[in-house]
């Protein structure tokens, strides 16, 4: 079920952009609706601390999220360049928060090559 209107007896409340989003992508791309809503309220996924437990496995997931959410660009009313900046900003925030994981990964790779 998809909520499309709120109201009673001919008096409907404007549902705003969320109803528009539900109608725009329904039924062909229903999986896009939650992604677009998340990226609307968390533009560059500023709080990365919950993702640190998965270490570097999160970076491909972030890239995939932004790749699959590409059709949402029209909903955000922003250019492809701005949308790409959001993706890079999210990755930067994650890497900045876990510098030792990045450094450990780099140095362990260097040691493997030396051996």
CNS distance restraints for C-alpha pairs under 8 A (distance, minus, plus):
assign (resid   2 and name CA) (resid  22 and name CA) 7.13 0.50 0.50
assign (resid   3 and name CA) (resid  19 and name CA) 7.23 0.50 0.50
assign (resid   3 and name CA) (resid  22 and name CA) 7.78 0.50 0.50
assign (resid   4 and name CA) (resid  15 and name CA) 7.69 0.50 0.50
assign (resid   4 and name CA) (resid  19 and name CA) 5.56 0.50 0.50
assign (resid   4 and name CA) (resid  22 and name CA) 7.33 0.50 0.50
assign (resid   4 and name CA) (resid  23 and name CA) 7.25 0.50 0.50
assign (resid   5 and name CA) (resid  12 and name CA) 6.78 0.50 0.50
assign (resid   5 and name CA) (resid  13 and name CA) 7.24 0.50 0.50
assign (resid   5 and name CA) (resid  14 and name CA) 7.60 0.50 0.50
assign (resid   5 and name CA) (resid  15 and name CA) 6.52 0.50 0.50
assign (resid   5 and name CA) (resid  19 and name CA) 7.39 0.50 0.50
assign (resid   6 and name CA) (resid  12 and name CA) 5.61 0.50 0.50
assign (resid   6 and name CA) (resid  13 and name CA) 5.42 0.50 0.50
assign (resid   6 and name CA) (resid  14 and name CA) 7.39 0.50 0.50
assign (resid   6 and name CA) (resid  15 and name CA) 6.85 0.50 0.50
assign (resid   7 and name CA) (resid  11 and name CA) 5.54 0.50 0.50
assign (resid   7 and name CA) (resid  12 and name CA) 4.00 0.50 0.50
assign (resid   7 and name CA) (resid  13 and name CA) 5.46 0.50 0.50
assign (resid   8 and name CA) (resid  12 and name CA) 6.27 0.50 0.50
assign (resid  15 and name CA) (resid  19 and name CA) 5.44 0.50 0.50
assign (resid  15 and name CA) (resid  20 and name CA) 7.82 0.50 0.50
assign (resid  16 and name CA) (resid  20 and name CA) 6.62 0.50 0.50
assign (resid  17 and name CA) (resid  21 and name CA) 6.02 0.50 0.50
assign (resid  18 and name CA) (resid  22 and name CA) 6.20 0.50 0.50
assign (resid  18 and name CA) (resid  37 and name CA) 7.81 0.50 0.50
assign (resid  19 and name CA) (resid  23 and name CA) 6.13 0.50 0.50
assign (resid  20 and name CA) (resid  24 and name CA) 5.88 0.50 0.50
assign (resid  21 and name CA) (resid  25 and name CA) 6.32 0.50 0.50
assign (resid  21 and name CA) (resid  33 and name CA) 6.54 0.50 0.50
assign (resid  21 and name CA) (resid  75 and name CA) 7.56 0.50 0.50
assign (resid  22 and name CA) (resid  26 and name CA) 5.81 0.50 0.50
assign (resid  22 and name CA) (resid  30 and name CA) 7.73 0.50 0.50
assign (resid  22 and name CA) (resid  33 and name CA) 6.39 0.50 0.50
assign (resid  25 and name CA) (resid  29 and name CA) 5.01 0.50 0.50
assign (resid  25 and name CA) (resid  30 and name CA) 5.76 0.50 0.50
assign (resid  25 and name CA) (resid  32 and name CA) 7.04 0.50 0.50
assign (resid  25 and name CA) (resid  33 and name CA) 6.85 0.50 0.50
assign (resid  26 and name CA) (resid  30 and name CA) 5.32 0.50 0.50
assign (resid  29 and name CA) (resid  33 and name CA) 7.61 0.50 0.50
assign (resid  31 and name CA) (resid  35 and name CA) 7.28 0.50 0.50
assign (resid  32 and name CA) (resid  36 and name CA) 6.04 0.50 0.50
assign (resid  32 and name CA) (resid  68 and name CA) 7.71 0.50 0.50
assign (resid  32 and name CA) (resid  69 and name CA) 6.38 0.50 0.50
assign (resid  32 and name CA) (resid  71 and name CA) 7.99 0.50 0.50
assign (resid  32 and name CA) (resid  72 and name CA) 7.44 0.50 0.50
assign (resid  33 and name CA) (resid  37 and name CA) 6.21 0.50 0.50
assign (resid  34 and name CA) (resid  38 and name CA) 6.09 0.50 0.50
assign (resid  35 and name CA) (resid  39 and name CA) 6.15 0.50 0.50
assign (resid  35 and name CA) (resid  65 and name CA) 7.54 0.50 0.50
assign (resid  35 and name CA) (resid  69 and name CA) 6.36 0.50 0.50
assign (resid  36 and name CA) (resid  40 and name CA) 6.00 0.50 0.50
assign (resid  36 and name CA) (resid  69 and name CA) 6.64 0.50 0.50
assign (resid  36 and name CA) (resid  72 and name CA) 5.86 0.50 0.50
assign (resid  36 and name CA) (resid  75 and name CA) 7.95 0.50 0.50
assign (resid  37 and name CA) (resid  41 and name CA) 6.52 0.50 0.50
assign (resid  38 and name CA) (resid  42 and name CA) 5.86 0.50 0.50
assign (resid  38 and name CA) (resid  43 and name CA) 7.82 0.50 0.50
assign (resid  39 and name CA) (resid  43 and name CA) 4.86 0.50 0.50
assign (resid  39 and name CA) (resid  44 and name CA) 7.27 0.50 0.50
assign (resid  39 and name CA) (resid  45 and name CA) 7.48 0.50 0.50
assign (resid  40 and name CA) (resid  76 and name CA) 7.37 0.50 0.50
assign (resid  42 and name CA) (resid  46 and name CA) 6.72 0.50 0.50
assign (resid  43 and name CA) (resid  86 and name CA) 6.64 0.50 0.50
assign (resid  44 and name CA) (resid  86 and name CA) 5.14 0.50 0.50
assign (resid  44 and name CA) (resid  87 and name CA) 6.67 0.50 0.50
assign (resid  44 and name CA) (resid  89 and name CA) 6.00 0.50 0.50
assign (resid  44 and name CA) (resid  90 and name CA) 4.82 0.50 0.50
assign (resid  45 and name CA) (resid  90 and name CA) 5.66 0.50 0.50
assign (resid  46 and name CA) (resid  90 and name CA) 6.85 0.50 0.50
assign (resid  46 and name CA) (resid  93 and name CA) 6.94 0.50 0.50
assign (resid  48 and name CA) (resid  52 and name CA) 6.90 0.50 0.50
assign (resid  48 and name CA) (resid  93 and name CA) 7.00 0.50 0.50
assign (resid  48 and name CA) (resid  94 and name CA) 5.74 0.50 0.50
assign (resid  48 and name CA) (resid  97 and name CA) 7.53 0.50 0.50
assign (resid  49 and name CA) (resid  97 and name CA) 7.65 0.50 0.50
assign (resid  51 and name CA) (resid  55 and name CA) 7.09 0.50 0.50
assign (resid  51 and name CA) (resid  58 and name CA) 6.75 0.50 0.50
assign (resid  52 and name CA) (resid  56 and name CA) 7.99 0.50 0.50
assign (resid  52 and name CA) (resid  94 and name CA) 7.93 0.50 0.50
assign (resid  52 and name CA) (resid  98 and name CA) 7.19 0.50 0.50
assign (resid  54 and name CA) (resid  58 and name CA) 6.27 0.50 0.50
assign (resid  55 and name CA) (resid  98 and name CA) 7.85 0.50 0.50
assign (resid  55 and name CA) (resid 101 and name CA) 7.14 0.50 0.50
assign (resid  56 and name CA) (resid 101 and name CA) 7.44 0.50 0.50
assign (resid  56 and name CA) (resid 102 and name CA) 7.88 0.50 0.50
assign (resid  57 and name CA) (resid  61 and name CA) 7.14 0.50 0.50
assign (resid  58 and name CA) (resid  62 and name CA) 6.17 0.50 0.50
assign (resid  59 and name CA) (resid  63 and name CA) 6.31 0.50 0.50
assign (resid  59 and name CA) (resid  91 and name CA) 6.56 0.50 0.50
assign (resid  59 and name CA) (resid  94 and name CA) 7.90 0.50 0.50
assign (resid  60 and name CA) (resid  64 and name CA) 6.02 0.50 0.50
assign (resid  61 and name CA) (resid  65 and name CA) 6.07 0.50 0.50
assign (resid  62 and name CA) (resid  66 and name CA) 6.41 0.50 0.50
assign (resid  62 and name CA) (resid  87 and name CA) 7.54 0.50 0.50
assign (resid  62 and name CA) (resid  90 and name CA) 7.53 0.50 0.50
assign (resid  62 and name CA) (resid  91 and name CA) 7.10 0.50 0.50
assign (resid  63 and name CA) (resid  67 and name CA) 6.12 0.50 0.50
assign (resid  63 and name CA) (resid  87 and name CA) 6.92 0.50 0.50
assign (resid  63 and name CA) (resid  91 and name CA) 8.00 0.50 0.50
assign (resid  64 and name CA) (resid  68 and name CA) 6.03 0.50 0.50
assign (resid  65 and name CA) (resid  69 and name CA) 6.04 0.50 0.50
assign (resid  66 and name CA) (resid  70 and name CA) 6.27 0.50 0.50
assign (resid  66 and name CA) (resid  87 and name CA) 6.25 0.50 0.50
assign (resid  69 and name CA) (resid  73 and name CA) 7.62 0.50 0.50
assign (resid  71 and name CA) (resid  75 and name CA) 7.98 0.50 0.50
assign (resid  72 and name CA) (resid  76 and name CA) 6.43 0.50 0.50
assign (resid  73 and name CA) (resid  77 and name CA) 6.17 0.50 0.50
assign (resid  73 and name CA) (resid  78 and name CA) 6.12 0.50 0.50
assign (resid  73 and name CA) (resid  79 and name CA) 7.15 0.50 0.50
assign (resid  73 and name CA) (resid  80 and name CA) 7.06 0.50 0.50
assign (resid  73 and name CA) (resid  83 and name CA) 7.00 0.50 0.50
assign (resid  74 and name CA) (resid  78 and name CA) 6.93 0.50 0.50
assign (resid  78 and name CA) (resid  82 and name CA) 6.24 0.50 0.50
assign (resid  78 and name CA) (resid  83 and name CA) 6.76 0.50 0.50
assign (resid  79 and name CA) (resid  83 and name CA) 6.36 0.50 0.50
assign (resid  80 and name CA) (resid  84 and name CA) 6.11 0.50 0.50
assign (resid  81 and name CA) (resid  85 and name CA) 6.28 0.50 0.50
assign (resid  82 and name CA) (resid  86 and name CA) 6.42 0.50 0.50
assign (resid  83 and name CA) (resid  87 and name CA) 6.63 0.50 0.50
assign (resid  84 and name CA) (resid  88 and name CA) 6.33 0.50 0.50
assign (resid  85 and name CA) (resid  89 and name CA) 5.93 0.50 0.50
assign (resid  86 and name CA) (resid  90 and name CA) 6.20 0.50 0.50
assign (resid  87 and name CA) (resid  91 and name CA) 6.41 0.50 0.50
assign (resid  88 and name CA) (resid  92 and name CA) 6.03 0.50 0.50
assign (resid  89 and name CA) (resid  93 and name CA) 6.10 0.50 0.50
assign (resid  90 and name CA) (resid  94 and name CA) 6.36 0.50 0.50
assign (resid  91 and name CA) (resid  95 and name CA) 6.21 0.50 0.50
assign (resid  92 and name CA) (resid  96 and name CA) 5.89 0.50 0.50
assign (resid  93 and name CA) (resid  97 and name CA) 6.25 0.50 0.50
assign (resid  94 and name CA) (resid  98 and name CA) 6.59 0.50 0.50
assign (resid  95 and name CA) (resid  99 and name CA) 6.07 0.50 0.50
assign (resid  95 and name CA) (resid 102 and name CA) 7.20 0.50 0.50
assign (resid  98 and name CA) (resid 102 and name CA) 6.75 0.50 0.50
assign (resid  99 and name CA) (resid 103 and name CA) 6.13 0.50 0.50
assign (resid 100 and name CA) (resid 104 and name CA) 5.81 0.50 0.50
assign (resid 101 and name CA) (resid 105 and name CA) 6.04 0.50 0.50
assign (resid 102 and name CA) (resid 106 and name CA) 6.20 0.50 0.50
assign (resid 103 and name CA) (resid 107 and name CA) 6.14 0.50 0.50
assign (resid 104 and name CA) (resid 108 and name CA) 5.93 0.50 0.50
assign (resid 105 and name CA) (resid 109 and name CA) 6.16 0.50 0.50
assign (resid 106 and name CA) (resid 110 and name CA) 6.33 0.50 0.50
assign (resid 107 and name CA) (resid 111 and name CA) 6.17 0.50 0.50
assign (resid 108 and name CA) (resid 112 and name CA) 6.28 0.50 0.50
assign (resid 109 and name CA) (resid 113 and name CA) 6.43 0.50 0.50
assign (resid 110 and name CA) (resid 114 and name CA) 6.40 0.50 0.50
assign (resid 111 and name CA) (resid 115 and name CA) 6.35 0.50 0.50
